[in-house]
Amino acid sequence: MLSGEKTRHVYLSIPQVIKLAKAAPKSKWHIILAAFTGLREGELLSLKQENMVSGLIILNQTKNGKPRVIPLNKPAQCALNRLDWSVTYPMLRKEFEKARGDADIRFHDLRHTAASFMVKGGASLVAVRDILGHSNLGVTGRYSHLAIDDLKIAVDKMMGGTKMVQANKARKPV
């Protein structure tokens, strides 16, 4: 964490998600689905066939009481199609704890991971807020905290549209 930060921000890379999932034989698709949708553990385990409609997960019972729609990308759809519906909360917890080993990873970090994948892919914070079901953008901002490298890239991109850079491009070398 940066100095002054009081909350924990853990984001996994795609290879880390896959490694974690491979170490959890019965619940590997739950882990992948959580990492690519931002579903909470309870939401994931309470899914039913009627929640899936045309490439979407529709949640009527959510933490904040508001219905939520989560579009599925290819990895999420693949995971959903392979989900073992017999996995229970104790099974998922046991496998997840074993799979993470000594790593300081919590299941909720898969939700942070989904938010970071969306933001790094160019999604707006408003879209991420709606997919994760947050009540305001302040909450979403915590989940989409980006790495220093991402911030540097954003600042570097700013220079691409300035007149100074355009003027330098137009000058002929001496």
C-alpha beads as a LAMMPS data file, in Angstrom:
LAMMPS data file: protein, C-alpha beads

174 atoms
173 bonds

1 atom types
1 bond types

-500.0 500.0 xlo xhi
-500.0 500.0 ylo yhi
-500.0 500.0 zlo zhi

Masses

1 110.0

Atoms # bond

1 1 1 0.000 0.000 0.000
2 1 1 1.055 3.576 -0.528
3 1 1 1.720 5.662 2.567
4 1 1 -1.538 7.058 3.855
5 1 1 -3.652 4.209 2.471
6 1 1 -5.735 2.340 5.003
7 1 1 -7.437 -0.229 2.817
8 1 1 -6.018 -3.304 1.200
9 1 1 -5.847 -3.506 -2.600
10 1 1 -5.002 -6.940 -3.986
11 1 1 -5.402 -7.630 -7.694
12 1 1 -4.447 -10.878 -9.343
13 1 1 -3.110 -11.242 -12.859
14 1 1 -4.740 -13.684 -15.271
15 1 1 -1.898 -16.235 -14.761
16 1 1 -2.376 -15.934 -10.977
17 1 1 -6.136 -16.525 -11.315
18 1 1 -5.492 -19.592 -13.468
19 1 1 -2.883 -20.949 -11.053
20 1 1 -5.259 -20.453 -8.127
21 1 1 -8.128 -22.098 -10.020
22 1 1 -6.041 -25.112 -11.059
23 1 1 -5.243 -25.771 -7.405
24 1 1 -8.987 -26.000 -6.581
25 1 1 -10.314 -28.994 -8.567
26 1 1 -14.037 -28.849 -7.743
27 1 1 -14.352 -25.074 -7.439
28 1 1 -11.907 -23.901 -10.129
29 1 1 -14.704 -22.575 -12.324
30 1 1 -16.184 -20.677 -9.363
31 1 1 -12.839 -18.912 -8.923
32 1 1 -12.596 -18.033 -12.609
33 1 1 -16.225 -16.857 -12.731
34 1 1 -15.666 -14.619 -9.685
35 1 1 -12.503 -13.119 -11.216
36 1 1 -14.270 -12.267 -14.488
37 1 1 -17.619 -11.061 -13.108
38 1 1 -16.931 -9.585 -9.674
39 1 1 -19.583 -11.813 -8.104
40 1 1 -19.450 -12.046 -4.336
41 1 1 -18.980 -15.497 -2.829
42 1 1 -22.600 -15.683 -1.671
43 1 1 -23.934 -14.488 -5.033
44 1 1 -21.858 -17.077 -6.819
45 1 1 -23.048 -19.934 -4.625
46 1 1 -26.700 -18.899 -4.835
47 1 1 -26.783 -18.810 -8.661
48 1 1 -29.537 -20.791 -10.312
49 1 1 -30.248 -21.594 -13.940
50 1 1 -32.968 -18.931 -14.033
51 1 1 -30.307 -16.275 -13.291
52 1 1 -28.737 -16.879 -16.713
53 1 1 -30.395 -15.176 -19.655
54 1 1 -28.794 -14.591 -23.083
55 1 1 -25.176 -14.139 -21.958
56 1 1 -26.138 -12.281 -18.788
57 1 1 -26.345 -13.089 -15.115
58 1 1 -29.356 -11.399 -13.573
59 1 1 -29.300 -11.068 -9.793
60 1 1 -32.521 -10.122 -8.075
61 1 1 -31.224 -10.618 -4.511
62 1 1 -28.127 -8.497 -3.910
63 1 1 -26.302 -7.014 -0.934
64 1 1 -27.794 -3.553 -1.465
65 1 1 -31.234 -4.893 -2.413
66 1 1 -31.101 -3.592 -5.994
67 1 1 -31.286 -6.023 -8.935
68 1 1 -28.087 -6.274 -10.970
69 1 1 -27.215 -7.394 -14.503
70 1 1 -23.750 -8.764 -15.254
71 1 1 -22.814 -9.300 -18.906
72 1 1 -20.588 -12.324 -19.459
73 1 1 -17.362 -12.196 -21.444
74 1 1 -15.890 -15.381 -22.971
75 1 1 -13.918 -16.525 -19.886
76 1 1 -16.954 -15.955 -17.640
77 1 1 -19.305 -17.767 -20.030
78 1 1 -16.842 -20.662 -20.283
79 1 1 -16.600 -20.874 -16.475
80 1 1 -20.370 -20.692 -16.067
81 1 1 -20.867 -23.516 -18.577
82 1 1 -18.462 -25.729 -16.600
83 1 1 -19.584 -24.769 -13.095
84 1 1 -20.021 -27.671 -10.681
85 1 1 -23.428 -26.877 -9.191
86 1 1 -22.849 -29.309 -6.310
87 1 1 -20.117 -27.109 -4.762
88 1 1 -21.153 -25.846 -1.332
89 1 1 -19.823 -22.982 0.770
90 1 1 -17.670 -25.274 2.971
91 1 1 -16.236 -27.003 -0.136
92 1 1 -15.407 -23.700 -1.812
93 1 1 -13.820 -22.277 1.354
94 1 1 -11.724 -25.406 1.951
95 1 1 -10.475 -25.560 -1.638
96 1 1 -9.825 -21.833 -1.842
97 1 1 -7.839 -21.819 1.414
98 1 1 -5.760 -24.781 0.227
99 1 1 -5.247 -23.277 -3.253
100 1 1 -4.050 -19.918 -1.939
101 1 1 -1.532 -21.568 0.379
102 1 1 0.533 -18.950 2.190
103 1 1 -0.435 -16.187 -0.242
104 1 1 -2.297 -13.257 1.307
105 1 1 -5.293 -13.665 -1.010
106 1 1 -8.931 -13.522 0.042
107 1 1 -11.890 -14.648 -2.044
108 1 1 -13.076 -11.023 -2.105
109 1 1 -9.826 -10.127 -3.905
110 1 1 -11.317 -11.818 -6.976
111 1 1 -13.894 -9.022 -6.964
112 1 1 -11.085 -6.448 -6.846
113 1 1 -9.433 -8.369 -9.681
114 1 1 -12.565 -8.173 -11.845
115 1 1 -12.763 -4.412 -11.278
116 1 1 -9.104 -3.957 -12.204
117 1 1 -9.526 -6.072 -15.375
118 1 1 -12.479 -3.882 -16.392
119 1 1 -10.716 -0.581 -15.678
120 1 1 -7.481 -1.678 -17.374
121 1 1 -9.582 -2.747 -20.354
122 1 1 -10.994 0.768 -20.618
123 1 1 -14.359 0.430 -18.826
124 1 1 -15.736 3.546 -17.204
125 1 1 -16.080 3.684 -13.428
126 1 1 -19.833 4.099 -13.930
127 1 1 -19.997 0.773 -15.812
128 1 1 -17.828 -0.942 -13.181
129 1 1 -20.067 0.502 -10.437
130 1 1 -23.180 -0.909 -12.098
131 1 1 -21.655 -4.336 -12.745
132 1 1 -20.377 -4.659 -9.175
133 1 1 -23.572 -3.191 -7.737
134 1 1 -22.028 -0.358 -5.765
135 1 1 -24.247 2.405 -4.461
136 1 1 -21.817 5.186 -5.432
137 1 1 -18.610 5.857 -7.350
138 1 1 -16.627 6.378 -4.159
139 1 1 -16.950 2.691 -3.335
140 1 1 -16.011 1.728 -6.896
141 1 1 -12.930 3.941 -6.724
142 1 1 -11.521 1.714 -3.987
143 1 1 -11.845 -1.347 -6.192
144 1 1 -10.364 0.253 -9.280
145 1 1 -7.203 1.619 -7.666
146 1 1 -4.617 1.165 -10.380
147 1 1 -0.947 0.291 -10.192
148 1 1 1.655 3.066 -10.478
149 1 1 2.596 1.818 -13.983
150 1 1 -1.013 2.336 -15.129
151 1 1 -0.966 5.868 -13.761
152 1 1 2.298 6.619 -15.597
153 1 1 0.802 5.318 -18.846
154 1 1 -2.237 7.570 -18.357
155 1 1 -0.025 10.634 -17.841
156 1 1 2.122 9.743 -20.861
157 1 1 -1.007 9.427 -23.023
158 1 1 -1.996 12.951 -22.019
159 1 1 1.023 14.312 -23.901
160 1 1 -0.056 12.690 -27.175
161 1 1 -2.777 15.266 -27.784
162 1 1 -1.023 18.457 -26.737
163 1 1 0.055 21.196 -29.143
164 1 1 3.609 20.984 -27.774
165 1 1 3.992 17.392 -28.968
166 1 1 2.272 18.160 -32.257
167 1 1 4.590 21.146 -32.825
168 1 1 7.652 19.003 -32.075
169 1 1 6.482 16.387 -34.583
170 1 1 6.031 19.063 -37.271
171 1 1 9.583 20.456 -36.876
172 1 1 12.240 19.205 -39.227
173 1 1 15.435 17.852 -37.669
174 1 1 18.334 20.339 -37.907

Bonds

1 1 1 2
2 1 2 3
3 1 3 4
4 1 4 5
5 1 5 6
6 1 6 7
7 1 7 8
8 1 8 9
9 1 9 10
10 1 10 11
11 1 11 12
12 1 12 13
13 1 13 14
14 1 14 15
15 1 15 16
16 1 16 17
17 1 17 18
18 1 18 19
19 1 19 20
20 1 20 21
21 1 21 22
22 1 22 23
23 1 23 24
24 1 24 25
25 1 25 26
26 1 26 27
27 1 27 28
28 1 28 29
29 1 29 30
30 1 30 31
31 1 31 32
32 1 32 33
33 1 33 34
34 1 34 35
35 1 35 36
36 1 36 37
37 1 37 38
38 1 38 39
39 1 39 40
40 1 40 41
41 1 41 42
42 1 42 43
43 1 43 44
44 1 44 45
45 1 45 46
46 1 46 47
47 1 47 48
48 1 48 49
49 1 49 50
50 1 50 51
51 1 51 52
52 1 52 53
53 1 53 54
54 1 54 55
55 1 55 56
56 1 56 57
57 1 57 58
58 1 58 59
59 1 59 60
60 1 60 61
61 1 61 62
62 1 62 63
63 1 63 64
64 1 64 65
65 1 65 66
66 1 66 67
67 1 67 68
68 1 68 69
69 1 69 70
70 1 70 71
71 1 71 72
72 1 72 73
73 1 73 74
74 1 74 75
75 1 75 76
76 1 76 77
77 1 77 78
78 1 78 79
79 1 79 80
80 1 80 81
81 1 81 82
82 1 82 83
83 1 83 84
84 1 84 85
85 1 85 86
86 1 86 87
87 1 87 88
88 1 88 89
89 1 89 90
90 1 90 91
91 1 91 92
92 1 92 93
93 1 93 94
94 1 94 95
95 1 95 96
96 1 96 97
97 1 97 98
98 1 98 99
99 1 99 100
100 1 100 101
101 1 101 102
102 1 102 103
103 1 103 104
104 1 104 105
105 1 105 106
106 1 106 107
107 1 107 108
108 1 108 109
109 1 109 110
110 1 110 111
111 1 111 112
112 1 112 113
113 1 113 114
114 1 114 115
115 1 115 116
116 1 116 117
117 1 117 118
118 1 118 119
119 1 119 120
120 1 120 121
121 1 121 122
122 1 122 123
123 1 123 124
124 1 124 125
125 1 125 126
126 1 126 127
127 1 127 128
128 1 128 129
129 1 129 130
130 1 130 131
131 1 131 132
132 1 132 133
133 1 133 134
134 1 134 135
135 1 135 136
136 1 136 137
137 1 137 138
138 1 138 139
139 1 139 140
140 1 140 141
141 1 141 142
142 1 142 143
143 1 143 144
144 1 144 145
145 1 145 146
146 1 146 147
147 1 147 148
148 1 148 149
149 1 149 150
150 1 150 151
151 1 151 152
152 1 152 153
153 1 153 154
154 1 154 155
155 1 155 156
156 1 156 157
157 1 157 158
158 1 158 159
159 1 159 160
160 1 160 161
161 1 161 162
162 1 162 163
163 1 163 164
164 1 164 165
165 1 165 166
166 1 166 167
167 1 167 168
168 1 168 169
169 1 169 170
170 1 170 171
171 1 171 172
172 1 172 173
173 1 173 174
